[in-house]
Amino acid sequence: MNVTIVRRVVVSVLVVMWLFVVLVSYYLVHKPFALENFLALPNALGNILGNNAAEIFFALANFLGDVATVVVAILLACVLGHRVSTRWNFASALEASVMWCGIGLGALGLIVFALALVGIVQQWLVWILIVACFVLLRNDLRAVLDTLREISLPRPTRGDNALAWFCALALVITFLLAFTPPWGWDGIQYHLITPKLILENGRITAPPDNLSLNNPNLVEMLFLLGMILKGDGAAQAFHWIFLPLTLGAMLTFAARYFSWRVGYLACTLFCAVPTALLLSTWAYNDLALTFYTFTAFVFTLRARETGQTRDFVLIGVLCGFAFGEKVTAFFVPLALAVLLFRPQRAVLQNIFWMLVIAGALAVPWWLRNLVFVGNPVYPFVFGGKYWDAFRTAWYTRFGSGLLQRPLELLAVPWTMTIQGTQSDLFQATLGPLLLALLPLNLIPSRENQLTPRAPIREMWFFAGVLYLSWLLGVAQSNLLWQARLLLPAFPIFCLLAARGLEKLGALALPQFSIQRFASMVVAFVLALTALSYTLAFLNDRALGYFFGAVSRDEYLAGQLGAHYETARWANEKLPRDARILFLWEPRTYYFARGAEADAILDRFVHLNFVYSDEQEIANALRAQNFTHVLLYREGLDNILQTGFDPITKADVETLRAFVANELEPIYGARDFGLEMRDGKFGLANAHAEPYAIYLLKPQ
């Protein structure tokens, strides 16, 4: 047996062992589905249709109205994107359509922001402006529709066809879920609060004490557009659209540098990340940031090839739109500038203008913060309104990360994949395929001779910068242990993972194909994933909502439980002029009374730091016109038991005295119920009585 065959056998054995270890470890923690999902199917399927034809008609009409609203807005975005993209060349009809829509959505968000600044948020007026845009840009509309008809993909092989069907299933399920009533945590904490406050006030105004409302708001402006035109049922789909846009960008990238096969596989791997799909159905902004980050990288490679100023300008625009999603996007243009760097005057000038344009598109958010809270990058560096040193320490939590545990820090990819879950560690379920396939890139092969243009080093560099910047946060603070913050790197991870699977072809043996074996393993995982997606969707009661069998209230009560029931009680029972201070509860979206969130779960601890006495705390709240207090008992109990937040014994004692002496219970638990469990403070019956609402006693 020659040396080459021996090496192939050894590497093939190692690959089989690695796949086995990853998959067994993953599925020991993550059951693909539970027996309860199957047992609940008869009830779920039996309650799809409404009780009568009228219920079905009105429910379907509402759903189709939401869909039509989003389609009109997205078509308008494509038209705007076409209008502003006339100087940029795109490689295909698919790439042109993807980029026009993405650029247009960014431009549309800035336009809605400008309209909200001057108070143009009336439904009839915005509809008139949309119709006027279509009339004035009718030639662009015609060009967009013609280009959409020109989109064509190569005839897929049987394997590629199966991958395409998996992606189609994922897109259909997430599309439908995106039109259900919003319930995602951050969505009802701040992403939808921004447009809600704009609609209530008639324009953009100074935000309340909610740190997250001062984040860049590009996608939130699209949510505002949906809420103006139809309602919040149309809002979430403006986040979902970035899922197919990202897949389209990945597909065209792979076709250019690798192959359509790699593109289909990479898109499938992205759709096999459960958290990515779940986020696409919520009113978040992670998929938008992912799209703009990835496309900025794509056109960075293009600019390196062409050297044309207009391509550098496009990179700046895309980076600027990324700035409009999260402040963490500042790593993106810096990393791209490194890739673009050449010691040539023309290149340096182009990089300068790229950075200027990216910064210019971030200026609206910086100026808004400067005016309203006194700090363009609030709350970092300069502090600002509502902020002090206590909150800086509380919010950053430096020293609580993994910096002092280097081995755990190095093992983060394994830990967040194998042990991470959406509701607990790293707040994400990633699936096993990326961890299983990415290391296969270490296999030596002559692939570069087949794809000499493949920008492998650039892909690893950019993904590495995104990963290391995220890992830096993990090392510093446990508040940054969120895998979704790494999502912008996932398109590149998926492309590299697909390449890793393709590289197994170099290990072919006369009687065994490791590539075929690995492909069968991937197919098995995809089949389990498709089944889990389908069961989760059927048990979600979304179809019942669309067909009128489940009302909006019933759907939200099923998703949010006691939180929504508490909101309904408050909306019905509390006076219209009530003003509620939330403690350990940051979600206020469904409360129709004046409500101020406990955005970073520090409100009472901060009050105790400032006043140190329950009576002074109560007087301060009365001075701010608060009339009621809502306490999320279950949330506080969990924090006390886990020790996640630095709440002291003095804080707990002051809270108990505050509830006993300054508040009168009117809803939920009558007794504060402080107790000791396993040497830690806790609240008795917190799970059974998760919420309590109190009247703030008159002075």
C-alpha positions in Angstrom: 0.0 0.0 0.0 1.6 3.3 -1.1 2.0 6.3 1.1 -0.8 8.3 -0.5 -3.4 5.5 0.1 -2.2 5.2 3.8 -2.7 9.0 4.3 -6.1 8.9 2.7 -7.2 6.0 5.0 -5.9 7.7 8.1 -7.5 11.0 7.3 -10.8 9.3 6.3 -10.8 7.5 9.7 -10.2 10.7 11.5 -13.0 12.4 9.6 -15.4 9.6 10.5 -14.4 9.8 14.1 -14.9 13.6 14.2 -18.3 13.4 12.6 -19.3 10.7 15.0 -18.1 12.7 18.1 -19.8 15.9 17.0 -23.1 14.4 16.1 -23.4 12.1 19.1 -22.4 14.9 21.5 -24.8 17.3 19.9 -27.9 15.1 19.9 -27.3 14.0 23.4 -28.0 17.6 24.4 -30.4 18.6 21.6 -33.2 16.3 20.9 -34.4 16.9 17.4 -38.0 16.6 18.5 -40.0 15.4 21.4 -42.8 12.8 21.6 -45.0 15.6 22.8 -44.7 17.3 19.5 -46.2 14.3 17.7 -48.9 13.8 20.4 -50.0 17.4 20.1 -50.3 17.3 16.3 -54.0 16.0 16.2 -55.1 19.0 18.3 -52.9 21.4 16.4 -54.2 20.2 13.0 -57.8 19.8 14.2 -58.0 23.5 15.2 -56.7 25.1 12.0 -59.9 26.4 10.5 -62.1 29.0 12.1 -65.6 28.2 13.5 -67.4 29.8 10.5 -66.8 31.2 7.1 -66.7 34.8 8.3 -63.9 34.1 10.7 -61.9 32.3 8.0 -62.5 35.1 5.5 -61.5 38.0 7.9 -58.5 36.1 9.2 -57.2 35.3 5.7 -58.0 38.8 4.5 -55.9 40.2 7.4 -53.0 37.9 6.6 -53.1 38.6 2.8 -53.4 42.3 3.6 -50.2 42.1 5.6 -48.4 40.2 2.8 -49.6 42.7 0.2 -48.3 45.6 2.3 -44.9 44.0 2.6 -44.7 43.1 -1.0 -45.5 46.7 -2.1 -42.9 48.1 0.3 -40.2 45.7 -0.8 -41.0 46.4 -4.5 -40.7 50.1 -3.7 -37.3 49.3 -2.1 -36.2 47.5 -5.2 -37.2 50.5 -7.4 -35.3 52.9 -5.1 -32.3 50.5 -5.2 -32.4 50.4 -8.9 -32.6 54.2 -9.1 -29.5 54.8 -6.9 -27.5 51.8 -8.3 -27.3 52.9 -11.9 -23.5 53.3 -11.8 -22.8 49.9 -10.3 -22.5 46.8 -12.3 -23.8 43.4 -11.1 -22.8 40.0 -12.5 -26.3 38.5 -13.0 -30.0 39.2 -12.7 -30.0 37.4 -9.4 -27.2 39.5 -8.0 -28.8 42.7 -9.3 -32.2 41.9 -7.8 -30.6 41.1 -4.4 -28.5 44.2 -4.3 -31.2 46.5 -5.5 -33.5 45.2 -2.8 -30.9 45.4 -0.1 -29.7 48.9 -1.0 -33.3 50.1 -1.5 -34.3 48.8 2.0 -31.5 50.8 3.5 -32.4 53.9 1.6 -36.1 53.4 2.5 -35.2 53.1 6.1 -33.4 56.5 6.0 -36.3 58.1 4.1 -38.8 56.9 6.8 -36.5 58.2 9.5 -36.5 61.6 7.8 -40.3 61.5 7.5 -40.7 60.6 11.2 -38.4 63.5 12.2 -40.8 66.0 10.6 -43.9 64.2 11.7 -45.1 62.6 8.5 -46.4 59.3 9.9 -50.1 59.4 8.8 -51.2 56.3 7.0 -53.0 58.1 4.2 -50.2 60.5 3.5 -47.5 57.7 3.4 -49.6 55.7 1.0 -49.9 58.8 -1.3 -46.1 59.2 -1.2 -45.7 55.5 -2.1 -48.0 55.8 -5.1 -46.3 59.0 -6.2 -42.9 57.2 -6.1 -44.2 54.4 -8.3 -45.5 56.9 -10.8 -42.4 59.0 -10.9 -40.1 55.9 -11.0 -42.2 53.8 -13.4 -39.3 53.2 -15.7 -37.3 51.8 -12.8 -40.2 49.7 -11.8 -40.4 48.3 -15.3 -36.7 47.5 -15.2 -36.9 45.8 -11.9 -39.8 43.6 -13.1 -37.9 42.7 -16.3 -34.8 41.8 -14.3 -36.8 39.6 -11.9 -38.2 37.7 -14.9 -34.6 37.2 -16.2 -33.4 35.4 -13.1 -32.3 31.8 -13.9 -30.4 29.2 -12.1 -28.6 26.2 -13.6 -30.4 23.0 -13.7 -29.7 21.3 -10.4 -28.5 17.8 -9.9 -30.6 15.4 -7.8 -28.5 16.3 -4.7 -28.7 20.0 -5.4 -32.5 19.7 -5.9 -32.8 18.2 -2.5 -30.8 21.0 -0.9 -33.0 23.5 -2.7 -36.1 21.9 -1.4 -34.7 22.1 2.2 -34.1 25.8 1.7 -37.6 26.3 0.2 -39.2 24.5 3.3 -37.2 26.8 5.6 -38.2 29.9 3.7 -41.9 29.0 3.5 -42.1 28.2 7.3 -40.2 31.3 8.3 -42.2 33.5 5.9 -45.5 32.4 7.5 -44.2 32.8 11.0 -43.0 36.3 10.2 -46.6 37.3 9.8 -47.8 36.1 13.2 -48.2 38.6 16.1 -44.8 39.7 17.5 -43.5 38.0 20.6 -39.7 37.8 20.3 -38.0 39.1 23.5 -35.9 42.0 22.0 -38.7 42.8 19.6 -41.2 43.7 22.3 -38.4 45.2 24.5 -37.1 47.8 22.0 -37.2 47.0 18.3 -40.9 47.6 18.1 -41.0 50.1 21.0 -39.2 52.7 18.8 -41.9 52.7 16.1 -44.7 52.4 18.7 -43.5 55.6 20.5 -43.1 57.4 17.2 -46.7 56.6 16.3 -48.0 57.6 19.7 -46.1 60.9 19.7 -46.6 61.7 16.0 -42.9 62.1 15.4 -39.5 61.1 16.7 -39.1 62.4 20.2 -36.6 62.0 23.1 -36.8 58.4 24.3 -37.5 57.3 27.9 -34.9 55.6 30.1 -34.4 52.6 27.9 -30.8 52.2 26.7 -31.7 50.1 23.7 -33.9 52.8 22.2 -30.7 54.7 21.5 -29.3 52.0 19.2 -29.1 52.7 15.5 -32.6 52.2 14.1 -32.4 51.5 10.4 -34.5 48.3 10.4 -36.8 49.8 13.1 -37.7 52.4 10.5 -38.8 49.6 8.2 -40.9 48.2 11.1 -42.4 51.7 11.5 -43.3 51.7 7.8 -45.1 48.4 8.2 -46.9 49.6 11.3 -48.0 52.9 9.5 -49.2 51.1 6.4 -51.0 48.2 8.1 -49.9 47.2 11.6 -47.4 45.2 13.5 -48.5 42.1 11.7 -46.6 43.5 8.6 -43.6 44.6 10.6 -41.6 41.4 11.2 -41.5 40.4 7.6 -39.2 43.4 6.9 -36.6 41.5 8.9 -37.4 38.1 7.3 -36.7 39.5 3.8 -33.0 39.7 4.7 -33.0 35.9 5.0 -33.6 35.2 1.3 -31.5 38.2 0.4 -28.5 36.8 2.3 -29.0 33.4 0.7 -29.1 35.0 -2.7 -25.9 36.9 -2.0 -24.2 33.6 -0.9 -25.4 31.8 -4.0 -24.0 34.4 -6.4 -20.8 34.6 -4.4 -20.3 30.8 -4.6 -21.1 30.8 -8.3 -18.5 33.4 -8.9 -15.6 31.9 -6.9 -16.5 28.2 -6.3 -19.5 26.4 -7.9 -23.3 26.4 -7.8 -23.0 23.1 -5.9 -21.1 24.9 -3.1 -23.6 27.7 -3.2 -26.6 25.4 -2.8 -24.9 23.5 0.1 -23.8 26.7 1.8 -27.3 28.1 1.7 -28.6 24.9 3.1 -26.1 24.9 5.9 -27.2 28.5 6.8 -30.9 27.4 6.8 -29.9 24.5 9.1 -29.0 26.9 11.8 -32.2 27.0 13.9 -31.4 30.3 15.6 -30.8 32.0 12.3 -34.3 31.0 11.1 -36.0 31.8 14.4 -34.5 35.3 14.4 -35.7 35.9 10.8 -39.3 35.5 12.1 -38.9 38.1 14.9 -38.7 41.9 14.8 -34.9 41.9 15.2 -32.1 43.3 13.1 -29.5 40.5 13.1 -30.2 39.3 9.6 -30.0 42.8 8.2 -26.6 43.3 9.7 -25.6 39.9 8.4 -26.7 40.8 4.8 -24.9 44.2 4.8 -21.8 42.8 6.3 -21.5 39.9 3.9 -22.3 41.9 0.8 -19.7 44.6 1.9 -17.2 41.8 2.0 -18.3 40.5 -1.4 -17.8 43.9 -3.1 -14.5 44.4 -1.2 -13.2 41.5 -3.3 -14.7 43.0 -6.4 -13.1 46.4 -5.6 -9.7 44.7 -5.3 -10.1 43.3 -8.7 -11.5 46.4 -10.5 -9.9 49.2 -8.5 -12.9 51.4 -9.5 -13.9 54.2 -7.2 -17.6 53.3 -7.6 -17.0 49.9 -6.1 -15.4 51.5 -3.0 -18.4 53.8 -2.8 -20.7 50.8 -2.7 -18.7 49.2 0.1 -19.1 52.4 2.0 -22.8 52.4 1.5 -23.1 48.8 2.7 -20.9 49.5 5.7 -23.0 52.6 6.5 -26.2 50.5 6.4 -24.4 48.0 8.7 -23.7 50.9 11.1 -27.5 51.5 11.0 -28.1 48.1 12.7 -25.6 47.8 15.6 -22.7 49.8 17.0 -20.6 46.6 16.9 -20.5 47.0 13.1 -17.5 49.5 13.4 -15.2 46.4 13.1 -16.5 45.8 9.5 -15.1 48.7 7.6 -11.8 48.5 9.5 -11.3 44.9 8.5 -12.3 45.6 4.9 -9.9 48.5 4.8 -7.1 46.1 5.7 -8.1 43.8 2.8 -8.3 46.8 0.4 -5.0 48.3 1.5 -2.3 48.9 -1.1 0.5 51.4 -0.9 -0.9 53.3 -3.8 -2.3 56.8 -3.7 -5.5 56.0 -5.7 -6.3 53.0 -3.4 -5.7 55.0 -0.3 -8.0 57.8 -1.6 -10.7 55.2 -2.4 -10.4 53.7 1.1 -10.7 57.2 2.6 -13.9 57.9 0.7 -15.3 54.5 1.6 -14.8 55.2 5.3 -16.3 58.7 4.9 -19.4 57.4 3.2 -19.8 54.7 5.8 -19.6 57.3 8.6 -21.9 59.7 6.8 -24.7 57.1 6.7 -24.2 56.7 10.5 -24.5 60.4 11.1 -28.3 60.4 11.4 -28.2 58.0 14.4 -25.2 59.9 16.0 -27.0 63.3 15.7 -30.2 61.9 17.1 -28.4 60.6 20.1 -26.4 63.8 20.5 -29.6 65.9 20.6 -31.7 63.6 22.8 -29.3 62.1 25.2 -26.1 64.2 24.8 -23.9 61.5 23.4 -23.6 60.4 19.8 -22.4 56.9 20.8 -24.6 56.7 23.9 -23.9 55.4 26.5 -20.2 54.6 25.6 -17.3 56.9 26.3 -19.2 60.1 27.2 -22.1 58.8 29.3 -25.2 60.9 28.8 -28.8 61.3 30.0 -29.9 58.7 32.6 -26.3 57.4 32.8 -23.7 57.4 35.5 -20.7 55.3 36.7 -22.9 52.8 38.5 -24.7 52.0 35.2 -21.5 51.8 33.3 -20.2 49.1 35.7 -23.5 47.3 35.7 -23.8 47.3 31.9 -20.3 46.4 30.9 -19.7 43.9 33.7 -16.0 43.7 32.9 -14.3 40.7 34.5 -17.4 38.4 34.3 -16.3 36.8 31.0 -13.9 33.9 30.2 -10.7 35.9 30.2 -9.5 34.2 33.4 -10.5 30.8 32.0 -8.4 30.5 28.8 -9.2 26.9 28.1 -12.9 27.5 28.2 -12.4 30.5 25.9 -10.6 28.4 23.4 -13.4 25.8 23.6 -16.1 28.3 22.9 -16.9 27.0 19.4 -17.5 23.5 20.8 -19.4 24.7 23.9 -21.7 27.1 22.1 -22.5 24.4 19.5 -22.9 21.3 21.7 -24.3 22.9 24.8 -25.7 26.2 23.6 -29.5 26.5 23.4 -31.8 29.3 22.4 -33.2 29.7 26.0 -29.9 29.3 27.9 -26.2 29.1 27.2 -25.1 31.5 24.4 -28.8 32.0 23.7 -28.6 30.1 20.4 -29.1 26.7 18.9 -26.7 26.4 16.0 -27.1 22.8 14.8 -24.1 20.4 14.4 -23.1 20.8 10.8 -20.9 23.9 10.9 -18.8 22.5 13.7 -18.6 19.2 11.9 -17.7 20.5 8.5 -15.5 23.6 9.1 -12.4 21.6 10.3 -12.5 19.7 7.0 -10.9 22.8 5.4 -7.6 21.6 7.0 -7.5 18.6 4.6 -4.8 19.3 2.0 -5.9 19.2 -1.6 -5.3 20.6 -5.0 -8.6 22.5 -5.0 -7.0 25.9 -5.6 -5.9 24.6 -9.0 -9.6 24.0 -9.8 -10.8 27.3 -8.3 -7.8 29.6 -8.5 -10.0 32.7 -7.9 -11.4 31.4 -4.6 -10.6 34.1 -2.0 -9.9 31.6 0.8 -7.4 33.6 2.7 -9.6 36.7 2.6 -12.6 34.7 3.7 -10.7 33.3 6.7 -9.3 36.7 7.6 -12.7 38.5 7.5 -14.5 35.7 9.4 -11.6 35.6 11.8 -11.9 39.3 12.5 -15.6 39.0 13.2 -15.1 36.0 15.4 -12.2 37.4 17.4 -14.1 40.7 17.9 -17.1 38.7 19.2 -14.8 36.5 21.3 -13.3 39.6 22.9 -16.7 40.4 24.2 -17.2 36.9 25.5 -13.8 37.2 27.3 -14.8 40.5 28.9 -18.4 40.1 30.0 -21.0 37.3 30.4 -23.6 39.8 29.1 -22.1 39.3 25.6 -22.4 35.6 25.6 -24.9 35.7 22.7 -24.0 33.7 19.6 -26.4 35.7 17.5 -24.0 38.6 17.7 -21.6 36.4 15.6 -24.3 35.8 12.9 -22.7 38.2 10.4 -19.8 35.7 10.1 -22.1 32.8 9.4 -22.4 33.2 5.6 -18.7 32.9 5.3 -18.6 30.0 7.8 -21.3 28.2 5.7 -19.4 28.7 2.5 -16.2 27.4 4.1 -18.1 24.5 5.6 -19.5 23.6 2.1 -16.0 23.8 0.7 -14.8 21.5 3.5 -17.3 18.9 2.4 -16.2 19.3 -1.2 -12.6 18.8 -0.3 -13.3 15.3 0.9 -13.4 14.4 -2.8 -9.5 14.4 -2.6 -9.6 11.4 -0.3 -11.3 9.0 -2.6 -10.4 5.3 -2.1 -11.2 2.4 -4.4 -13.7 0.9 -2.1 -14.8 3.8 0.1 -15.8 7.4 -0.5 -15.5 9.5 2.6 -17.2 12.3 0.7 -20.2 10.1 0.0 -20.3 9.0 3.6 -20.1 12.5 4.9 -22.8 13.6 2.5 -25.1 10.9 3.8 -24.4 12.1 7.4 -25.3 15.7 6.3 -28.5 14.4 4.6 -29.5 12.6 7.8 -29.0 15.7 9.9 -30.9 17.8 7.3 -33.8 15.3 7.4 -34.0 15.5 11.2 -33.8 19.3 11.0 -36.6 19.5 8.4 -38.8 17.2 10.5 -38.2 19.4 13.6 -38.9 22.6 11.7 -42.2 21.1 10.4 -43.3 19.8 13.7 -42.5 23.1 15.4 -44.4 25.0 12.8 -47.5 22.8 13.0 -47.5 23.1 16.8 -47.1 26.8 16.7 -50.8 27.4 15.9 -49.8 29.9 13.2 -52.1 28.2 10.7 -54.9 28.4 13.2 -54.2 32.1 13.5 -54.2 32.6 9.7 -57.5 30.8 9.3 -59.3 32.4 12.2 -59.3 29.4 14.6 -56.9 31.2 17.0 -57.4 34.9 17.8 -54.5 37.3 18.2 -55.1 37.3 22.0 -55.0 33.5 22.1 -51.9 33.3 20.0 -50.0 35.8 22.1 -51.2 34.3 25.4 -49.9 30.9 24.1 -46.5 32.4 23.3 -46.1 34.9 26.2 -48.1 33.3 28.9 -48.4 35.3 32.1 -46.7 38.3 30.5 -49.5 38.9 28.0 -52.2 38.1 30.6 -50.7 40.7 32.9 -50.7 43.2 30.1 -54.3 42.6 29.3 -55.3 43.0 32.9 -53.4 46.3 33.1 -54.9 47.6 29.9 -58.4 46.8 31.1 -58.2 47.7 34.8 -55.7 50.5 35.3 -56.6 54.2 34.7 -55.7 55.6 31.3 -53.3 58.1 32.9 -51.5 55.3 34.9 -47.8 55.3 34.7 -46.1 52.0 35.5 -42.5 51.4 36.6 -41.3 48.0 35.6 -38.9 46.1 37.8 -36.9 43.2 36.3 -39.1 43.3 33.2 -37.8 45.0 30.1 -40.8 44.2 27.8 -43.5 46.9 27.6 -44.8 46.6 24.0 -48.3 45.1 24.8 -49.0 47.5 27.7 -51.3 50.3 26.5 -50.8 52.3 29.7 -47.7 54.5 30.3 -44.9 52.0 31.0 -41.2 52.4 31.6 -39.1 49.3 31.1 -36.3 48.0 33.3 -34.1 47.9 30.2 -30.9 46.5 31.7 -32.5 45.0 34.9 -30.9 47.5 37.1 -33.7 50.0 37.9 -34.3 49.2 41.6 -30.6 48.4 42.4 -29.7 51.8 40.8 -32.5 53.5 42.8 -31.1 52.0 46.0 -27.6 53.1 45.1 -28.8 56.7 44.6 -31.3 57.0 47.6 -30.5 54.0 50.0 -34.0 54.3 51.6 -37.4 52.9 50.5 -39.2 56.1 51.4 -36.8 58.3 49.4 -37.2 55.8 46.5 -40.9 56.1 46.7 -40.8 59.9 46.8 -38.5 60.0 43.8 -40.9 57.8 41.8 -43.9 60.0 42.8 -41.9 63.1 41.6 -41.6 61.3 38.3 -45.4 60.8 38.2 -45.3 57.0 38.5 -48.5 55.7 39.9 -47.9 51.9 39.8 -45.1 49.4 40.0 -44.9 46.1 38.1 -42.6 43.4 39.6 -41.6 40.4 37.4 -41.2 38.0 40.4 -40.2 35.0 38.3 -37.4 37.0 36.6 -36.1 38.4 39.9 -36.2 34.9 41.5 -34.2 33.5 38.6 -31.6 36.2 38.9 -31.3 35.8 42.7 -30.9 32.0 42.4 -28.4 32.1 39.6 -26.5 35.0 40.9 -26.3 36.4 37.3 -26.6 40.1 38.4 -24.8 41.6 41.4 -27.8 42.2 43.6 -26.7 42.6 47.3 -28.5 41.6 50.5 -29.0 45.3 51.2 -30.8 45.7 47.8 -33.1 42.8 48.6 -33.9 44.1 52.1 -34.7 47.6 50.7 -36.9 46.1 48.1 -38.8 44.1 50.7 -39.3 47.2 52.8 -40.3 49.2 49.7 -43.0 46.7 48.8 -44.3 46.4 52.4 -44.4 50.1 53.2 -44.8 52.0 50.0 -46.9 49.7 47.7 -50.4 48.2 47.8 -50.8 44.9 45.8 -53.6 45.0 43.3 -52.8 42.1 40.9 -51.0 38.8 41.2 -49.1 37.8 44.2 -50.3 39.5 47.4 -47.3 38.5 49.4 -43.8 39.6 48.4 -42.7 36.1 49.6 -39.0 36.5 50.3 -37.4 33.2 51.3 -34.0 31.5 51.5 -33.4 28.5 49.2 -30.0 26.8 49.2 -28.4 29.7 51.0 -29.7 32.2 48.4 -32.6 34.7 48.4 -35.6 33.8 46.3 -39.3 34.6 45.9 -41.8 32.0 47.1 -44.2 30.6 44.4 -42.5 32.7 41.7 -43.4 30.3 38.9 -47.0 30.1 40.0 -47.3 33.8 40.6 -44.8 35.3 38.1 -46.1 38.9 38.2 -47.4 41.4 40.7 -48.7 44.9 40.1 -48.8 47.4 43.0 -50.3 50.8 43.5 -47.8 53.4 44.7 -49.3 54.7 47.8 -50.0 58.5 47.9 -47.5 60.4 50.0 
